[in-house]
Amino acid sequence: MKLLPAIDILDNRVVRLKRGNYEAVTVYRVSPLEQAREFAAAGATWVHVVDLEGARSGVPCQLDTIAAIREATGLSIEAGGGVRTLEHIRCLSEAGVSRIVLGTALVRDRALASEAVTRYGSLIAAGVDARDGEAAVEGWQEGSGLGARQLVCSLGERGFSHLVYTDISRDGMQTGIDAEAYRRIAGLAGFAVTASGGISTLDDIRSLARLGSSVVEGIIVGRALYEQSFTVEEALRVVAEEEEGEDHAR
């Protein structure tokens, strides 16, 4: 099970939004690269990078930053935001990204999403961002008219094997999570999910980790780290303890 500290980038700064609202921005530091270095020094092996300008505009803006993070830290990078063409995917792949998240294209350009999975396989993850049961698109600024659960149910037959599922109502709010909701989502998808949105305490990490790697393959943590609710080291320790317990139970 992976722990993925989040680096959301806007105007070349590390920020967090509340519920995807671009008007509710908290700036934490200027340099995404320095933040990535701190996460790596704390023991992280993955990082989740969101290009917020790309998500809003439909054109990735942080390729150079992502490439610099990969080169400087060796971190595995899961990246999303504005990925709407095969050329965008190619550029991110060449920048060293280990997993590329398709969100808007998953809904608005099914042919592209299908071609991306055919060409790139497990490099591609579906990004389903749910607001009031509906899948949101265009950097969470618009509804898609498609139910989030309906979309999740279609992923396996479309060739996807990775899913980043975000509860927008909880994202950036530190309200805590509904761990069992992720069990239900994984059941609908037919494969493990990466959980995102609302994680605020080590107990949230523990609850997700206890679901097991067959249900949750990754946990994305953002504001809780920046607000010092817990550290990367502490979160990694909780994940390791729960994985050890899972191994003993087998």
HUBEL-V94416 format. One record per run of one state. SS is the DSSP state (H for helix, E for strand, - for the rest). FROM is the first residue (numbers start at 1). LEN is the number of residues. If there is no record, write none. Layout:
ss->{SS | SS}
from->{FROM | FROM}
len->{LEN | LEN}
This chain:
ss->{- | E | - | E | - | E | - | H | - | E | H | - | H | - | E | - | H | - | E | - | H | - | H | E | - | E | - | E | H | - | H | - | E | - | H | - | E | - | H | - | E | - | H | - | H | -}
from->{1 | 2 | 11 | 13 | 19 | 21 | 30 | 32 | 42 | 46 | 52 | 58 | 63 | 74 | 76 | 81 | 86 | 95 | 99 | 103 | 104 | 109 | 110 | 124 | 132 | 134 | 138 | 142 | 148 | 155 | 156 | 159 | 163 | 168 | 179 | 190 | 193 | 197 | 202 | 210 | 216 | 222 | 223 | 227 | 232 | 250}
len->{1 | 9 | 2 | 6 | 2 | 9 | 2 | 10 | 4 | 6 | 6 | 5 | 11 | 2 | 5 | 5 | 9 | 4 | 4 | 1 | 5 | 1 | 14 | 8 | 2 | 4 | 4 | 6 | 7 | 1 | 3 | 4 | 5 | 11 | 11 | 3 | 4 | 5 | 8 | 6 | 6 | 1 | 4 | 5 | 18 | 1}
